[in-house]
Amino acid sequence: MTMGLCFDSVAQAATSTQDGKAIFDKNCSVCHSVMPPPKNAPPITPLASRYHQRFKTKKDGVNYLVAYLKSPNKDKAIDPQAITRFGLMPALVLPDAELRTVAEWVWDQYNPNMGMGRGMGMGRGQGMNQ
């Protein structure tokens, strides 16, 4: 029984990751790339780094992102420079379960080898398109 639960949990996590990617592809990828360079909004991997910088737990980071996706607000932006560069994103009108799934997927895109969310300008506003 324990073995079955373990496999079920792994399968559920894999399905959730794929579902998050599918939600991203359908609703977010028009503006966001996963990796730099950016499209019309900041890439996901550096944003995930920002969330990992600011929040100690996945739960806290995901909750914050879900609230932001429902009602983007300049004062609540995890990266104020992104708002200056790209503008404020529109609210995502998706069911709560989908918002949570895509927010969990975004959190999981963190790559510690990418640094802490700074582009080629090293946080001085001197990136490629500046």
N, C-alpha and C positions, 0 to 999 in steps of 0.2 A: 504494500500500500504506500509506504514512504517513497519507494522508487517511482511509482506512478505519479505521485504528487510532485516530485522533483522534476520529472519530465514535463508534466503539465505546466509547471511554473516557467520552465525554460521555453516551452512552446508558446506560452502566453506572452512572455517578454519579447520573443522574436516577432510574433504577430503584431504586438503593440508598436514595435519599432517600425515594421513595414507599414502599418496603418498610419503612423506619424509621418513617414516619408511620403506616402500617398496623399495625405492631407496637405502636406507642404507642396508637393508637386502640383496639385490641383488649385490651391488657393494662394500660395505665397511665392512660388518660383517665377511668376511673371516679373516681380520686382526684386526679389532676393536671390542671389546665388548662394551656394553652400560655402564655397571657398572664394577668396579674392581672385580676380578683381570684381568689384561691385557691378551690379546692373544699375537699377534706379533706387536702390536701398542698400543698407549695409549687408555684407555677407553674414551668413549664419555662424560660421565657425568663430570669427572674432566676437560676435555677440554672445555666443555661448561662453567664451572666456570671460567676458564682462560679468555675466551672471555668476560664474564660479568665483570670481573675485569678490563679489558683493555678498553672496549668500553662502552660508556654511553647509546647508543641506539642500538636497534636490527638492524636497517638499516645499521649502520656503521659496526657492528660486522659481519653481514651476507655478506656485500660487501667485507670485508677483507677476510673472509673465502672462498668465491667464487673465488676470485683472487688467493688465496693460492692453492685451489684445482686444478685450471687450470694449475698452474705453481709453484709447491712447491719449496721453496728456504730456505735454512738454516737461512739466515739473516732475513727472514720474519716469521719464526716459532713463534707461540704464546708461545710455551714451548720448549726452546732450550735444556733442559735436556732430553726431549723425543727424540730429534734427536740424542743425544749422546747415549741414551739407545737402541733405536729401528732403527735408521737410517732414512733417508729422504724417505718419501712416494713417490710413482710414481704419475704422473699427472693423474687426472681422466678425461678421454675422454668421456664426456657426454654433451648433449645439455645444453646451458646456463640455460634454464628453470628448468631442473632437478638438476643442480648444485645449483641453488638458492633454490629450494624446499628442498633439503637435508641439505643445510646450515641453512635454517630456522628451520628445524627439530632439528638439532644439537643445535642451540641456545636455543630452547625450552626445551632441556634436562637438563637445569640448575636446580639444587636442592640446595637451600641455606642451607639445613641441612647437606650437604656433605662437607662443608668447602669451601675453595677457591682453590681447585685443587691440593691439596697436598696429597700424599699417606701416607702410614704407616710410612714412613721415615721422615714425617713432613718437607719436603723440604731440608733435609740434605743428600739425596742420600742413605738412609739407609732402603729402602723399602724391601719387601719380597724377591726379586730376586737380591739383591745387594751383 
